[in-house]
Amino acid sequence: MSVMERLSGSVHAATKKLLEIWSPRVMKSEDAKRFWLHFPVGCLCAWLTWNHAVLGVSLTAWFALYEIMNDWRKVDHSYKDIYGAVFGFGIVATVLVLLDFISF
C-alpha cells in the first residue's frame, strides 16, 4: 500500500468521523452558525502561518486567547468557536501541504 493510498484512507476516515460529529442532528442551529462564522478565521490563520509564520502564529494565539478570556468572562462555551477555527485551519493547512507535496 502506497503512502498516498494510506493518506487517502486516513483522510476519508477522518472526514467521515467529522461529518458524524457535525451532522445537523447533532449540532444545533446556533452552534452551526458559530462554527461557520469562525471557520474563515481558521482558514486565514493557516494561510498566514504558511506564508508569514510569525503573523499566522500570532493571529492564532491571539484568537485562542480572546476565545479563552471570552469564555472565562461570559461562560458562553467558546470552545464551539474554536472548533470552527481549528476545522478551517486543518482544511486549509492540509490543502496547502498537499499542493506543496504535489508541486515537487
GROMACS elastic network, one bead per residue, 0.5 to 0.9 nm:
[ bonds ]
;  ai    aj funct       b0    kb
    1     4     6  0.83101   500
    1     5     6  0.62889   500
    1     6     6  0.67779   500
    2     5     6  0.52714   500
    2     6     6  0.63889   500
    2     7     6  0.86224   500
    3     6     6  0.51886   500
    3     7     6  0.60435   500
    3     8     6  0.84699   500
    4     8     6  0.59140   500
    4     9     6  0.85138   500
    5     8     6  0.50212   500
    5     9     6  0.61731   500
    5    10     6  0.86278   500
    6     9     6  0.51228   500
    6    10     6  0.61956   500
    6    11     6  0.86134   500
    7    10     6  0.50944   500
    7    11     6  0.60853   500
    7    12     6  0.84911   500
    8    11     6  0.51533   500
    8    12     6  0.60785   500
    8    13     6  0.86197   500
    9    12     6  0.50894   500
    9    13     6  0.61838   500
    9    14     6  0.86095   500
   10    13     6  0.51494   500
   10    14     6  0.61119   500
   10    15     6  0.84952   500
   11    14     6  0.51122   500
   11    15     6  0.59863   500
   11    16     6  0.84913   500
   12    15     6  0.51335   500
   12    16     6  0.61239   500
   12    17     6  0.86593   500
   13    16     6  0.51363   500
   13    17     6  0.62575   500
   13    18     6  0.86976   500
   14    17     6  0.51165   500
   14    18     6  0.61727   500
   14    19     6  0.86083   500
   15    18     6  0.50931   500
   15    19     6  0.61318   500
   15    20     6  0.86033   500
   16    19     6  0.51846   500
   16    20     6  0.63135   500
   16    21     6  0.87987   500
   17    20     6  0.50783   500
   17    21     6  0.63095   500
   17    22     6  0.86742   500
   18    21     6  0.50387   500
   18    22     6  0.59783   500
   18    23     6  0.81747   500
   19    22     6  0.51255   500
   19    23     6  0.55037   500
   20    23     6  0.53682   500
   20    26     6  0.80438   500
   21    24     6  0.89358   500
   21    26     6  0.66353   500
   21    27     6  0.77658   500
   22    25     6  0.81545   500
   22    26     6  0.62616   500
   22    27     6  0.57221   500
   22    32     6  0.81727   500
   23    26     6  0.54790   500
   23    27     6  0.61390   500
   24    27     6  0.51399   500
   24    28     6  0.68557   500
   24    29     6  0.78744   500
   24    32     6  0.81597   500
   25    28     6  0.74200   500
   27    30     6  0.82171   500
   27    31     6  0.60426   500
   27    32     6  0.61737   500
   28    31     6  0.51675   500
   28    32     6  0.62023   500
   28    33     6  0.87445   500
   29    32     6  0.51297   500
   29    33     6  0.63413   500
   29    34     6  0.87815   500
   30    33     6  0.50657   500
   30    34     6  0.62814   500
   30    35     6  0.85664   500
   31    34     6  0.51079   500
   31    35     6  0.60465   500
   31    36     6  0.86797   500
   31    80     6  0.68496   500
   31    81     6  0.83923   500
   32    36     6  0.61626   500
   32    37     6  0.83767   500
   32    80     6  0.89265   500
   32    84     6  0.88670   500
   33    36     6  0.53450   500
   33    37     6  0.59252   500
   33    38     6  0.86607   500
   34    37     6  0.50559   500
   34    38     6  0.63325   500
   34    39     6  0.86014   500
   34    80     6  0.68969   500
   34    81     6  0.57458   500
   34    84     6  0.73858   500
   35    38     6  0.55286   500
   35    39     6  0.61808   500
   35    80     6  0.63970   500
   35    81     6  0.55930   500
   35    82     6  0.79163   500
   35    83     6  0.66135   500
   35    85     6  0.75267   500
   35    87     6  0.88439   500
   36    40     6  0.74805   500
   36    81     6  0.85758   500
   36    84     6  0.61189   500
   36    85     6  0.84846   500
   36    88     6  0.89130   500
   37    40     6  0.68663   500
   37    41     6  0.79952   500
   37    81     6  0.79177   500
   37    84     6  0.74845   500
   37    85     6  0.86532   500
   38    41     6  0.52099   500
   38    42     6  0.67287   500
   38    43     6  0.89269   500
   38    81     6  0.58203   500
   38    82     6  0.72927   500
   38    83     6  0.81646   500
   38    84     6  0.51114   500
   38    85     6  0.50837   500
   38    86     6  0.87750   500
   38    88     6  0.79749   500
   39    42     6  0.53769   500
   39    43     6  0.64437   500
   39    44     6  0.88561   500
   39    81     6  0.83327   500
   39    82     6  0.87462   500
   39    83     6  0.82504   500
   39    86     6  0.75451   500
   39    87     6  0.66522   500
   39    89     6  0.77622   500
   40    44     6  0.60584   500
   40    45     6  0.84699   500
   40    84     6  0.82718   500
   40    85     6  0.69655   500
   40    88     6  0.62916   500
   40    89     6  0.84102   500
   41    44     6  0.51471   500
   41    45     6  0.61392   500
   41    46     6  0.86565   500
   41    60     6  0.86336   500
   41    63     6  0.84905   500
   41    84     6  0.83066   500
   41    85     6  0.56519   500
   41    86     6  0.88438   500
   41    88     6  0.72703   500
   41    89     6  0.79348   500
   42    46     6  0.61530   500
   42    47     6  0.85891   500
   42    60     6  0.78211   500
   42    82     6  0.85430   500
   42    84     6  0.71728   500
   42    86     6  0.57229   500
   42    87     6  0.69600   500
   42    90     6  0.78308   500
   42    91     6  0.88517   500
   42    92     6  0.81830   500
   43    46     6  0.52346   500
   43    47     6  0.62191   500
   43    48     6  0.85833   500
   43    85     6  0.72029   500
   43    86     6  0.85095   500
   43    87     6  0.83621   500
   43    90     6  0.79588   500
   43    91     6  0.75066   500
   43    92     6  0.56467   500
   43    93     6  0.79947   500
   44    47     6  0.51366   500
   44    48     6  0.60098   500
   44    49     6  0.84098   500
   44    56     6  0.79478   500
   44    59     6  0.88885   500
   44    88     6  0.82748   500
   44    89     6  0.75546   500
   44    92     6  0.84792   500
   45    48     6  0.51662   500
   45    49     6  0.59798   500
   45    50     6  0.85533   500
   45    55     6  0.83006   500
   45    56     6  0.50611   500
   45    57     6  0.73557   500
   45    58     6  0.88004   500
   45    59     6  0.63377   500
   45    60     6  0.58390   500
   45    85     6  0.84297   500
   45    88     6  0.86666   500
   45    89     6  0.64786   500
   46    49     6  0.50512   500
   46    50     6  0.61586   500
   46    51     6  0.86943   500
   46    56     6  0.66542   500
   46    57     6  0.87125   500
   46    60     6  0.85022   500
   46    88     6  0.79068   500
   46    90     6  0.75994   500
   46    91     6  0.87028   500
   46    92     6  0.61128   500
   46    93     6  0.55924   500
   46    96     6  0.87885   500
   47    50     6  0.51231   500
   47    51     6  0.62433   500
   47    52     6  0.81639   500
   47    56     6  0.73522   500
   47    89     6  0.81164   500
   47    92     6  0.69328   500
   47    93     6  0.72341   500
   47    96     6  0.80614   500
   48    51     6  0.51309   500
   48    52     6  0.51780   500
   48    53     6  0.64379   500
   48    54     6  0.82965   500
   48    55     6  0.62180   500
   48    57     6  0.79912   500
   48    59     6  0.84328   500
   49    52     6  0.53418   500
   49    54     6  0.69725   500
   49    55     6  0.66379   500
   49    57     6  0.59856   500
   49    58     6  0.88462   500
   49    59     6  0.88490   500
   49    60     6  0.86928   500
   49    93     6  0.88584   500
   50    53     6  0.60715   500
   50    56     6  0.74843   500
   50    93     6  0.77284   500
   50    96     6  0.77920   500
   51    55     6  0.87785   500
   51    56     6  0.80558   500
   52    55     6  0.55427   500
   52    56     6  0.61538   500
   52    57     6  0.86595   500
   53    56     6  0.51346   500
   53    57     6  0.60137   500
   53    58     6  0.83224   500
   54    57     6  0.53470   500
   54    58     6  0.59475   500
   54    59     6  0.85171   500
   55    58     6  0.50538   500
   55    59     6  0.60192   500
   55    60     6  0.84764   500
   56    59     6  0.52040   500
   56    60     6  0.60840   500
   56    61     6  0.85137   500
   57    60     6  0.50745   500
   57    61     6  0.60235   500
   57    62     6  0.85157   500
   58    61     6  0.51287   500
   58    62     6  0.60570   500
   58    63     6  0.84626   500
   59    62     6  0.51220   500
   59    63     6  0.59866   500
   59    64     6  0.85259   500
   60    63     6  0.51564   500
   60    64     6  0.61788   500
   60    65     6  0.85668   500
   61    64     6  0.51644   500
   61    65     6  0.60574   500
   61    66     6  0.84828   500
   62    65     6  0.50247   500
   62    66     6  0.59554   500
   62    67     6  0.85388   500
   63    66     6  0.50691   500
   63    67     6  0.61928   500
   63    68     6  0.85881   500
   63    82     6  0.85863   500
   64    67     6  0.51710   500
   64    68     6  0.60935   500
   64    69     6  0.85712   500
   64    82     6  0.72424   500
   65    68     6  0.51092   500
   65    69     6  0.60796   500
   65    70     6  0.83679   500
   66    69     6  0.52467   500
   66    70     6  0.59284   500
   66    71     6  0.85454   500
   67    71     6  0.60763   500
   67    72     6  0.84540   500
   67    78     6  0.57418   500
   67    79     6  0.75431   500
   67    81     6  0.75807   500
   67    82     6  0.73570   500
   68    71     6  0.51844   500
   68    72     6  0.61046   500
   68    73     6  0.87345   500
   68    78     6  0.69554   500
   68    79     6  0.79960   500
   69    73     6  0.61727   500
   69    74     6  0.84638   500
   70    73     6  0.53083   500
   70    74     6  0.58914   500
   70    75     6  0.72786   500
   70    76     6  0.76260   500
   70    77     6  0.89212   500
   70    78     6  0.70428   500
   71    74     6  0.52559   500
   71    76     6  0.54336   500
   71    77     6  0.59479   500
   71    78     6  0.52979   500
   71    79     6  0.79786   500
   72    75     6  0.55349   500
   72    76     6  0.83210   500
   72    78     6  0.89378   500
   73    76     6  0.84496   500
   74    77     6  0.84561   500
   75    78     6  0.75754   500
   76    79     6  0.86503   500
   77    80     6  0.62144   500
   77    81     6  0.80559   500
   78    81     6  0.52025   500
   78    82     6  0.65977   500
   78    83     6  0.88405   500
   79    83     6  0.62266   500
   79    84     6  0.88991   500
   80    83     6  0.51154   500
   80    84     6  0.67700   500
   81    84     6  0.53861   500
   81    85     6  0.65529   500
   81    86     6  0.87724   500
   82    85     6  0.50388   500
   82    86     6  0.59794   500
   82    87     6  0.84278   500
   83    86     6  0.51644   500
   83    87     6  0.60574   500
   83    88     6  0.85954   500
   84    87     6  0.51609   500
   84    88     6  0.62141   500
   84    89     6  0.85506   500
   85    88     6  0.51152   500
   85    89     6  0.60219   500
   85    90     6  0.84965   500
   86    90     6  0.59866   500
   86    91     6  0.85696   500
   87    90     6  0.50745   500
   87    91     6  0.61929   500
   87    92     6  0.86905   500
   88    91     6  0.52290   500
   88    92     6  0.62084   500
   88    93     6  0.83547   500
   89    92     6  0.54297   500
   89    93     6  0.58394   500
   89    94     6  0.83646   500
   90    93     6  0.51439   500
   90    94     6  0.59315   500
   90    95     6  0.85174   500
   91    94     6  0.52667   500
   91    95     6  0.62634   500
   91    96     6  0.86849   500
   92    95     6  0.50956   500
   92    96     6  0.60761   500
   92    97     6  0.85495   500
   93    96     6  0.51133   500
   93    97     6  0.60900   500
   93    98     6  0.85150   500
   94    97     6  0.52007   500
   94    98     6  0.60707   500
   94    99     6  0.85007   500
   95    98     6  0.51427   500
   95    99     6  0.60166   500
   95   100     6  0.84821   500
   96    99     6  0.51254   500
   96   100     6  0.60857   500
   96   101     6  0.84786   500
   97   100     6  0.50658   500
   97   101     6  0.60064   500
   97   102     6  0.85574   500
   98   102     6  0.60212   500
   98   103     6  0.84791   500
   99   102     6  0.50978   500
   99   103     6  0.60339   500
   99   104     6  0.89449   500
  100   103     6  0.51761   500
  100   104     6  0.68359   500
  101   104     6  0.58740   500
